[in-house]
Each structure stands twice: as C-alpha cells, then as structure tokens.
Amino acid sequence: MQRLNVEEILAATNGSLICGEKDFVISEITTDSRKAGVNMLFVPIVGENNDGHDYIGNAFENGADVVITHRNIPKRDDKTIIKVQDTRIALGDIARFYKEKYNLPTVSITGSVGKTTTKDMISSVLTMKYNTLKTQGNFNNDIGLPLTIFRLVGKHEAAVLEMGMSHFGEIHYLASIAKPDIAVITNIGMSHIENLGSQENIYRSKMQICDFLKEDGVLIANGDDKFLAKKQDNIPTLLYGIENKNSDIVAENIENLGLDGSKFTVKIDGQEYSVWVKVPGIHNIYNALAAILVGRKMGVEMKDIIDGIREFQLTNMRMEIKHFGEITVIDDTYNSAPDSIKAALKVLQDTKSSRKIAVLGDVLEMGDFAEKELYAIGTNMSDIDALVTVGQNAKFIAKGATLAGVATVKSFDNNEDAIKFLKEFVKNGDHLLIKASRGMHFEKIVESFEER
C-alpha cells in the first residue's frame, strides 16, 4: 500500500492521538495481530466470538508501531495509539480516505449468486488492457473490502471490487467506500432471505450499490431477472440476457460443451462475435455477458474481451472440475443458494457419465423459506441417479427427489457418515456434484476422494 502518516489516519477517522507522533509513517494495515510487523497499523475488530482488542499486546510484541482502539488502553512510550469511536467503522473510514487518493475506474459487483465468478471474469477481461486490482477470495464485506483497497498502489489502473451482504444497509456502506464508476448486479435470488424477509427487500438492498455511483456511472444488470429487467429510476442501465431479447446484449446460438463449457455468439455494432466460456453452466454465459459490457464500457477491444473470457480462471471451490482416477467431481463447495444449486445441477445433468450423483448440504439463512424452495429443487431432479444430503434443511431436497423418482436417496446428519457411504457407493465412471453452504465444510467430502 501507499504510505500513510498518523496525521492522515487521525483525519480519516476523526480520532484522538493518545500517544505517539503525528508524522510517523505506516506502510501496511492489518486486522490480524499475527501478521503485525514494523511500521504497521493494527486495527482490532470486535467479532461474534473474539474481540481484537484482546490481541493488541500481541500486535505490539510482533512489531506493530501503531494501533487504533475504542477501548481505554495504557499509553506506550515506544508506540502510537489512536482512540476512535468504533474500530470497525474506522477501518472503513481509512479505506474511504485511501481510495480517494486513486482516481482510477472502479467496477463494483454484487448479486445473490455468481458475483465472485463474475468478478473473476471481469478482472480477466480488464487485465487485457489495465493493471487491475481485484478482490481476493471472500474479502467482500466491511472488513475485506477495506483490506482489498489497501492493496492499491501506483501501478494499478483499474479496480474490480466484490460486495457481499446479509442485512439491509451493508451494500450502501460498502458503496460509500468504493464509489464505483460501474455497478454490476448479477441477479436477485434467495440468499439471506431469512434476514431480509423477501426478494423485493433483497432487490432494494442490492440496488444500494448505485447510491454512490459516479456522475457518469452506469449500472450493468441481468436483463433476464424479473427485478433487474424493470426500468431503474434515474440510473443509466445496460442489460444483458439470453431470454430477454430487448437487452442491450444477447447471447445467441448457444452450444453446450458439457464440462468443457459453452460457446455462444453476440452481435455488437452490427458485427457478430463468437465467445467461448471454458467453464460449464449456462449461468457462466450470463457472467461472460456482464464482462463483455464492462469491457466495452472501459474501452477494451472485442478481441481482447473474448481472449480474457476464454483465459479466465475460477476461484477455488467454485465449479472446479476434479478427476480422481476415473471419478469426476464438480467441486462447488464454496457456497450455496437455491439458484446456484439449480445451475450446478443443470451442469451435472448435462454430463456424459455412467451415473450422476448429487451430494448436497444445508443452505443457510433460508429460514421459513427453506422447505418450499428446497423441496421444489428436489422435485426437478429426475435426471439424477442418486442424491446424498447432509444436514437438516437439505432433507427437504431429499423429500422432493424421492417424489421425483430418483433411484437412490440418502440423508445424513454429518459429513463423516456421508463420506463412509460414498466410499462404498461411488464407482469408476461416476460424476459427482458436491455443493453446500460454506458453513457445512463440504471440502472435507472432496478431500475424501483425494485420499481415496
């Protein structure tokens, strides 16, 4: 990161200097006391299970020279301490201040599902022309976004920032830090509906990404989504789609290549272009269309856009195709939601294998909506040869699959029992989809095939 001095930190956070020098310069910011070092600022965060203030001493011992705090802590002759109202808010304040030092085009992305893959694809396209900073992993919340922004340095020419949420107001806050030139919304699904109450509320929450859109900014949205296809008041909007032929860009002549992805064509300025997405699933065609519109908006040539889409790499545990001998696993264990389950099942159904096996776990934060939505998924699984579920609400999928006539349906309460069953049940030539919410730790099921 670019160096900041204590005086700038004080200005950004409206903090008070308890001890130390205003002209002291920091070279890095961390929220992890274990990663603290010389010339670094440690920001202690209060979480659900831990309070970072308890580790201020560790941060100092590891070399941190500056700390911000909203607790009263003893002065240190050899350290700098800044008092703020709330360290979590202060982290965002510093990121907002830091981001304003860089006048570079910024793309912000949100949506119920697909935002990480869309982020990766857009970044791959923009990298064809710009030195691009992108969100790494799941650094998409009020802690991760600031830490991503602190990675900005002089060489960067563009930024692609992912924004996640689970409650109303969170996207508004993140947008106030990022201040995007281009906002992308992938879709309005059911994720976190337990907290937000309805898809309409999810839509309103996602639209907050436009609250700090630059004056000449634009929203790029999924034209096949019933919420996003409607006219957005006073927000310049470009739509992409497959079914909605009134979208600004439409995928046509779609060719499903199974696990090798898909090909399609788009018409732009009267010319037809062929695009190859090397990862499977029609949902990735939507992601590619968003990337095309972003690339066009930022002046990337179509040849480079097509190359960027073809060369992009998925983030780990998102539709990763893994081969264990003659067994093929679709590793989609990073997260789960009803829409993403449907998309992943379509990929499994389109594979050519002796047996198609779905291993599905609980979908978290669904509340009272879980039974209806998950049961409906199960009733549309007639093309699957076997279903294995783990957890409580995943049993609703199993119930629907039994009604649909799936030959083998097994439900387990934990990963260990599911692994024992799969070791005996899975045979060479089988294709498996393994998918659940992150909290289910389904990567352990994938790892069991590595051990095998």
SULJO-V272782 format. One record per helix or strand. SS is the DSSP state (helix for helix, strand for strand). FROM is the first residue (numbers start at 1). TO is the last residue. If there is no record, write none. Layout:
{{SS;FROM;TO} {SS;FROM;TO}}
This chain:
{{strand;4;5} {helix;6;13} {strand;16;19} {strand;25;26} {strand;28;30} {helix;33;35} {strand;40;43} {strand;46;46} {strand;51;51} {helix;52;61} {strand;66;69} {strand;80;83} {helix;87;99} {strand;105;110} {helix;115;126} {strand;132;134} {helix;144;149} {strand;158;162} {helix;170;178} {strand;182;185} {helix;193;196} {helix;199;210} {strand;218;222} {strand;237;241} {strand;249;250} {strand;252;256} {helix;258;260} {strand;262;268} {strand;271;277} {helix;283;297} {helix;302;311} {strand;320;324} {strand;327;332} {helix;338;349} {strand;355;361} {helix;367;378} {strand;386;390} {helix;394;404} {strand;408;412} {helix;415;425} {strand;430;435} {helix;438;440} {helix;443;451}}
